Amino acid sequence: MNRWEVFEEGENKPFAERVHVTLNRRHKFCLNGRVHEMMGRPEAVVLMFDWRERTIGIRPASPADKGTFRLHPLERGSRHRIIRGAPFCGHFEIRVSATTVFLDPRVDGDGVLLLDLKATTPARTKATRGRQRGGGTAGRGVAR
């Protein structure tokens, strides 16, 4: 009997190649630089929602278009972009209790970023990483 389970996913992609989007409890979306590039580096977007699929759509738009949300740099010189989505999230009753990572963000053939609310996980923050360091997380979920 083989007691070893092989981890087949391999190593993480370099951060610059990752597609990473989060939503925090203040309803701010954060798109990393790779996502912003995949969308064509828009200055503004339109936010859409599919109730049936519980999916958020983010479509590039002109800042002059009605109902757009501007993309703001996370901080000076950052490639990350923030969308202040509180009006959108309030209208569609989208709530998260902590920063949430979308597991499979992707841009479709029409240039729309798709974010599935059914496929999310809590983000690892500096605070949670600190608690984990002292908490002895090795072998989590393994019966002893």
N, C-alpha and C positions, 0 to 999 in steps of 0.2 A: 504494500500500500504506500502510495506516494503522499507524503505530508506537505509538500510544497505547492503553493498556489502561485502561478506565474502572473506577474503584472504585465499585461500586454499593451498598455496604452502608450508606453514610451515616455520620453522626456517632454517637458513643456516647450512650446514654441517660444522664440525670443519675444519679449514684450512688444517690440515694434511691429511684429507680424500678427499679434493677437487681435481678435475682434472682441471688444469689451464694452458693455453698456450697463450702467446701474441706474437705479431710481432710489432716491432717499425719502425719508419720511416727510420732508418739506416739499416733496413733489418736484425735485430737481433731477432731471435726467443728466447723466454724465456720459459722453461718448468719447472714447479714446481717439487718438489721432488717426489710427488705421480706419476706423468707422467713418470718420469725417472725410477722409480721402475717398473711400469707397462710394460715398454719396455725392462726390464731385465738389467737395469743400464749399457747401452753400453757406450764405450769410444768414439765411432764415429758412424755416420749415413750416409745414402745415402738419398739425397733429390730428390723427384719425383713430377711430376705434371700431372694432368689429365685435359687437356684443356676443354673437353666437360662438365665435372662436376664442373670445377673451384675448384678442390680439391688438396691440397698439401698432399703428402705422405712422411712420415719420417720413414725409415727402419733402424734398427740396423745393423751395419757392423763392420768389423775389421778395425782398423786404417790403416792397410797395404793395404786394398782394394783401387782400383783406384776410384777417384772421391768422396772420403769421406770427411765429415766435422766433425771435432772434437767437442766434447761437453766440454765446459769450465765452471768451477764453476762461479756463479754470483759474488761471493766474497769469500774470504778465509773462509772455514768452512761451506759454504752454501750448502744446498741440491738442490737448483735451478741450472739449467744448461742453458748455452747460446750456441746457434748455430749462427755463423757469416755467414748469408745466402745471402750476397749482390750479389755474382756472380750468384747464383741461381735465386734470385728475378729479377735481371737485365735481365737475359736471357729469363725468362718467363713473363716479363713485369708485375710483381707483385709490386704494389705500395700502400702504406698507407700513409696518411697525418699526422697521429698521432698514438700513441700506440693503438693497436687494440687487443681485446680479442676474441678468438674463442669460440663460444657459446656451441658447442657440440664436443669437442675433444674426440676421442675414439681410442682404439687400436683394430684392427681387428684380425681375427683368424690367420693371417700370421705374427702378431707382428708389423704391420705397423700402425703408428700413423696417423690418418686421420684428416685433418684440412680443413673444408669447408669455402672457401672465401665468400660464399653467406650467411653464418650464423656467422656474427661478430658484434661487437659493440665497440664503443670507450671505452678505459680503463678509469677508474677514477683514476686520478693522484693526487699527493699531491696538485698541483696547482689548479686543478678543484674542489677538495674537499674544499679548502680554499675559492674559489669564491662562492661555493654553501652555505657555512655557513652564509655568510653575505647577501646572495641573497633572503632569505626567500623562501625555496623550498617546504614548507608544502602545500599539496593540489595541487601540479602541475597538470596541465591538467584538473582541475575541473573548470567549469564555475561558476563565482560568480555573 
